[in-house]
Amino acid sequence: MQPRFLILGAGITGAALAHRLARNGASVTLVEAGLPASGASGRSFGWVNASFFLSEAHFHLRHAAMAAHRDLAAELKRPWQPEGCIWYQEQGEGFDHTAATLQSMGYPLRLLDRAAITALEPRLADPPDRALFFPGEAARDPAALTEELLAAASAQGAHLLCGLRVTGLTQGDDRITGIRTDAGDIPADHTVLCTGNGTPALLAPLGLSFPMLPRPGALMVTRPLPPLLHHILATPDQEVRQDAEGRLIAPASAHHQADAAETIAAPQALEDATLMRLRHLFPNAFIRPDRLLLADRPVPGDGLPAIGPVLPGLSMAVMHSGATLAPLVADVMALELTGQGSQPPLAPFRPARFFGP
Ligand SMILES: Cc1cc2nc3c(=O)[nH]c(=O)nc-3n(C[C@H](O)[C@H](O)[C@H](O)COP(=O)(O)OP(=O)(O)OC[C@H]3O[C@@H](n4cnc5c(N)ncnc54)[C@H](O)[C@@H]3O)c2cc1C
């Protein structure tokens, strides 16, 4: 008989895993407390990149994930045309160090001078003397991708239960046997937590303390504008991109992937400051805010993803940069969950590092 998988959380991670398992013929039920992408996946900048990384293994995981996005797009019959990123977040020695490090690891990049930056982004005021161009980097809205993956998973027979909060995990003699909800228990051969910031509460009753960092995030979305920006732009104090509808999408903190602030300012102050920075970058554009989206970023205690087995019958996949990583994590984790052995790319990111011997 096919093993029954229960995946908890219908953000980008859960949706990608449900899609991959269902596509491989597994029996899959996905349980979500709210609506799909109602967590971090619905409030993400969606920058698919490996230019930000915390370790060499993290870089390689992210770099492989960029290729997984391309492959997934082909599978979903979607175009994959990375717009690339113009990066000058660091200056001076920091810039040289980033360029040399990424080059030494084989990351595709080009050095741009001021004229080349202006040629790529003619509306950008006051371009810097130099920037790096990462041609393989792309923006992909995780909320839209979540919806697409869920539709494809449903077409493969996966069941999606929304509005059903998981209140606990059920245990047999030697393994996790499923979940508890207000609507009753649901049994499973294997349960996977893709529950982002909801994960510690599900693990605590098992005696497992899973640390997550407080990392509040905010994203400003403007009203649509005429074409203004053709690439992802990462300046020292602002990251921004323009989506297909003409809206500027802009995290309210600079270097948002590395941002370690544990608190954030009031929404109005965040919006005003972000708007001021955007107007400084594009003084000739009539930029008006539409909304500010707030979400805690799901960041495990050491900043790195936590992916893999927890207990017999229970695994987890919790990470920041899920917009980048989810398609690869789903591919590799599906191999492990269907008995195809431990996958080396995941070895440095095992949850066991938090749980001790
Ligand atoms: C402002 C911001 C900017 C970001 N920018 C980027 C970026 O540029 N690039 C990048 O790669 N990443 C970025 N990220 C991070 C990325 O968005 C997340 O890593 C990713 O969305 C995590 O997806 P997930 O599916 O693992 O978690 P989530 O999207 O948080 O989904 C978890 C789901 O689990 C559900 N859930 C939780 N507990 C329970 C329960 N008990 N029962 C049932 N359901 C439950 C929740 O309702 C939620 O829908 C950003 C995040 C934020 C907030």
The ligand as an SDF file (V2000), in Angstrom:
LIG
                    3D

 53 58  0  0  0  0  0  0  0  0999 V2000
    9.0690   40.4260    4.2400 C   0  0  0  0  0  0  0  0  0  0  0  0
    9.6660   39.1080    3.7730 C   0  0  0  0  0  0  0  0  0  0  0  0
   10.5460   39.0880    2.7020 C   0  0  0  0  0  0  0  0  0  0  0  0
   11.1060   37.8710    2.2660 C   0  0  0  0  0  0  0  0  0  0  0  0
   11.9150   37.8770    1.1730 N   0  0  0  0  0  0  0  0  0  0  0  0
   12.4220   36.7260    0.7080 C   0  0  0  0  0  0  0  0  0  0  0  0
   13.2190   36.7200   -0.4890 C   0  0  0  0  0  0  0  0  0  0  0  0
   13.4190   37.7550   -1.1190 O   0  0  0  0  0  0  0  0  0  0  0  0
   13.7160   35.5310   -0.9090 N   0  0  0  0  0  0  0  0  0  0  0  0
   13.4910   34.3630   -0.2420 C   0  0  0  0  0  0  0  0  0  0  0  0
   13.9640   33.3160   -0.6950 O   0  0  0  0  0  0  0  0  0  0  0  0
   12.7360   34.3380    0.8930 N   0  0  0  0  0  0  0  0  0  0  0  0
   12.2080   35.4920    1.3690 C   0  0  0  0  0  0  0  0  0  0  0  0
   11.4380   35.4980    2.4810 N   0  0  0  0  0  0  0  0  0  0  0  0
   11.2800   34.2570    3.2200 C   0  0  0  0  0  0  0  0  0  0  0  0
   10.2550   33.3570    2.5670 C   0  0  0  0  0  0  0  0  0  0  0  0
    9.1130   34.0930    2.1830 O   0  0  0  0  0  0  0  0  0  0  0  0
    9.8830   32.2510    3.5430 C   0  0  0  0  0  0  0  0  0  0  0  0
   11.0580   31.5320    3.8850 O   0  0  0  0  0  0  0  0  0  0  0  0
    8.8940   31.2890    2.9430 C   0  0  0  0  0  0  0  0  0  0  0  0
    7.7370   31.9610    2.5020 O   0  0  0  0  0  0  0  0  0  0  0  0
    8.5360   30.2430    3.9800 C   0  0  0  0  0  0  0  0  0  0  0  0
    7.5430   29.4270    3.4180 O   0  0  0  0  0  0  0  0  0  0  0  0
    6.9180   28.2660    4.2880 P   0  0  0  0  0  0  0  0  0  0  0  0
    5.9090   27.6180    3.4250 O   0  0  0  0  0  0  0  0  0  0  0  0
    8.0150   27.4420    4.8400 O   0  0  0  0  0  0  0  0  0  0  0  0
    6.2600   29.0180    5.5370 O   0  0  0  0  0  0  0  0  0  0  0  0
    4.9130   29.9320    5.5550 P   0  0  0  0  0  0  0  0  0  0  0  0
    4.6760   30.6080    4.2590 O   0  0  0  0  0  0  0  0  0  0  0  0
    5.0010   30.7860    6.7650 O   0  0  0  0  0  0  0  0  0  0  0  0
    3.7940   28.8420    5.7080 O   0  0  0  0  0  0  0  0  0  0  0  0
    3.5680   28.1300    6.8980 C   0  0  0  0  0  0  0  0  0  0  0  0
    2.0950   27.7600    6.8880 C   0  0  0  0  0  0  0  0  0  0  0  0
    1.8570   26.8680    7.9630 O   0  0  0  0  0  0  0  0  0  0  0  0
    0.5930   27.1460    8.4880 C   0  0  0  0  0  0  0  0  0  0  0  0
    0.5410   26.6370    9.8600 N   0  0  0  0  0  0  0  0  0  0  0  0
    1.3350   26.9900   10.8980 C   0  0  0  0  0  0  0  0  0  0  0  0
    0.9770   26.3270   12.0080 N   0  0  0  0  0  0  0  0  0  0  0  0
   -0.0500   25.5170   11.6600 C   0  0  0  0  0  0  0  0  0  0  0  0
   -0.8710   24.5950   12.3730 C   0  0  0  0  0  0  0  0  0  0  0  0
   -0.6940   24.3590   13.6960 N   0  0  0  0  0  0  0  0  0  0  0  0
   -1.8560   23.9470   11.7000 N   0  0  0  0  0  0  0  0  0  0  0  0
   -2.0340   24.1490   10.3630 C   0  0  0  0  0  0  0  0  0  0  0  0
   -1.3090   25.0320    9.6480 N   0  0  0  0  0  0  0  0  0  0  0  0
   -0.3280   25.7130   10.2980 C   0  0  0  0  0  0  0  0  0  0  0  0
    0.4960   28.6700    8.4270 C   0  0  0  0  0  0  0  0  0  0  0  0
   -0.8580   29.1020    8.4510 O   0  0  0  0  0  0  0  0  0  0  0  0
    1.1940   28.9700    7.1180 C   0  0  0  0  0  0  0  0  0  0  0  0
    0.2950   29.0840    6.0250 O   0  0  0  0  0  0  0  0  0  0  0  0
   10.8060   36.6750    2.9390 C   0  0  0  0  0  0  0  0  0  0  0  0
    9.8990   36.6780    4.0010 C   0  0  0  0  0  0  0  0  0  0  0  0
    9.3290   37.8820    4.4130 C   0  0  0  0  0  0  0  0  0  0  0  0
    8.3250   37.8760    5.5310 C   0  0  0  0  0  0  0  0  0  0  0  0
  1  2  1  0
  2  3  1  0
  2 52  2  0
  3  4  2  0
  4  5  1  0
  4 50  1  0
  5  6  2  0
  6  7  1  0
  6 13  1  0
  7  8  2  0
  7  9  1  0
  9 10  1  0
 10 11  2  0
 10 12  1  0
 12 13  2  0
 13 14  1  0
 14 15  1  0
 14 50  1  0
 15 16  1  0
 16 17  1  0
 16 18  1  0
 18 19  1  0
 18 20  1  0
 20 21  1  0
 20 22  1  0
 22 23  1  0
 23 24  1  0
 24 25  2  0
 24 26  1  0
 24 27  1  0
 27 28  1  0
 28 29  2  0
 28 30  1  0
 28 31  1  0
 31 32  1  0
 32 33  1  0
 33 34  1  0
 33 48  1  0
 34 35  1  0
 35 36  1  0
 35 46  1  0
 36 37  1  0
 36 45  1  0
 37 38  2  0
 38 39  1  0
 39 40  1  0
 39 45  2  0
 40 41  1  0
 40 42  2  0
 42 43  1  0
 43 44  2  0
 44 45  1  0
 46 47  1  0
 46 48  1  0
 48 49  1  0
 50 51  2  0
 51 52  1  0
 52 53  1  0
M  END
$$$$
